[in-house]
Amino acid sequence: MGSLPLNTFNPLDPAEFSDESHAVVDFIADYYRTVENYPVRSQVKPGYLSKLLPKQAPLFSEPIDIILEDIRHDILPGLTHWQSPNFYAYFQANASTAGFLGEMLCSGLNVVGFNWISSPAATELENIVMDWMAKLLKLPPCFLFSGGQGGGGVLHGSTCEAVVCTLVAARDRTLRKNGHDAISKLVVYASDQTHATVQKAVRIVGIPPTNFRIIPTSAASGYSLTAHSLRAAIKADVAKGFVPVYVCATVGTTAVGAVDPIRDLGKVSNEFGAWYHVDAAYAGSATICPEFRHYFDGVELADSISMNPHKWFLTNMDCCCLWVKKPSALVDSLSTNPEYLRNKASEANEVVDYKDWQISLSRRFRAIKLWVVIRRYGVINLVEHIRSDVAMAKQFEKMVSMDKRFEVVVPRKFSLVCFRLKPRFEGDDALSINQSLLEMVNSSGQAFMTHAKVDGMFVLRFSVGTTLTEMRHVEMTWKLIQAKAKDILLEDV
Ligand SMILES: *Cc1c(COP(=O)(O)O)cnc(C)c1O
């Protein structure tokens, strides 16, 4: 073993590929078997890794078993274990066997399907799987390739990319109408609960950051953006000569899982000619269940809608579905046609060239991953996957509301529970006790939650939904939270 002689160097030797892939797969299987033994949130200090690893890249080849051993010793302790059943932070990033197999196929075949001819099956499977997904979410025909209205979907790596691309399309559509020097007049609307990705996209596409309107929400509307407040904000801007260009509504906000009224906001957006995007990154997966589909009512008014199968749909990172009513708007903004990519099929307009629907030229074969997930599990199991997470979250919410020291801060809609220790006396903001509680739970290594701030309240977020989480984990974590709360309330009177 040790260094390979140079004359045997073959980075894609099938026998070696098979052996070493098996070693890695076994390593990962072992990881899943033992993932509960690690502290969920990594306990390392910043800079820990440079103390462990050599300063120089190796000159000669190293064997995979040594590399895997180093991963076990040096890398795993520095991981926060997103696949731990006791991970309740942020939103879950579901891994699954099918998601992994799909990712392996994507990575192993390693085709680059930027236009149709560069890998016809990659494009065509993506067309098909986007229509499958759209049907699972019961999206209206205007978003489907097979809907006959010119719509269709594309897989991006993230919601951030989907928002940048749709905002660029919206920007150019509006500028074509209003003249290209109007960019300083374009205004983007979202709520104070909207994901920060919209703010970032505004900066990226060159709209002045001061033209981003963050409309306040309140407990009264369950932290959703009201049509009334959107209309008021737009009217005030229009009166001053501004041009509404983009409205982002959310189904399942990041802080508290709130849902904006999709139809009402759509009517206002359409009335003022703004591009209307629906961000359902997290909760979009839930709408495959009939009981959650009503949150999408009115989605036919949207210009685009996106959701992340890499969050709650058993699809390993990365995978974001974006559907657009008029993909031609994306193509108008993003298409380039250098000579070296010219080909008959594209020129005959017979095919989709996904390079014109996204930022980069090169693209991964993500469709095969999502396709394997859907086929391997079937809709029946995917629905069950969502429902069981929601049922666990419901149970957790019930346990919290039965303990008089705690309160549920925002009524739960999906599998995210937002709660806190109640203020102990009049005027108590309960900040320090909840901060301490969060830190004590997380530094115990037994569970990991994160927080949000709503209405000035420091709120604990308990997001149920890693693939391995079972009710016993939720129950144990609740006991842990109660025990830590007891310590804090004893100390802090
Ligand atoms: C997670 C999330 C995002 C960001 O998704 P990325 O794919 O990481 O860009 C955006 N919006 C909402 C509502 C989210 O939950």
The ligand as a Gaussian input file, in Angstrom:
#p B3LYP/6-31G(d) Opt

LIG

0 1
 C      -34.417000      27.160000       3.930000
 C      -35.184000      28.274000       3.367000
 C      -34.632000      29.104000       2.378000
 C      -33.220000      28.963000       1.910000
 O      -33.058000      27.829000       1.157000
 P      -31.680000      27.522000       0.405000
 O      -32.036000      26.382000      -0.473000
 O      -30.697000      27.190000       1.458000
 O      -31.284000      28.719000      -0.348000
 C      -35.439000      30.076000       1.838000
 N      -36.701000      30.246000       2.253000
 C      -37.266000      29.495000       3.212000
 C      -38.687000      29.730000       3.624000
 C      -36.514000      28.484000       3.814000
 O      -37.071000      27.725000       4.768000

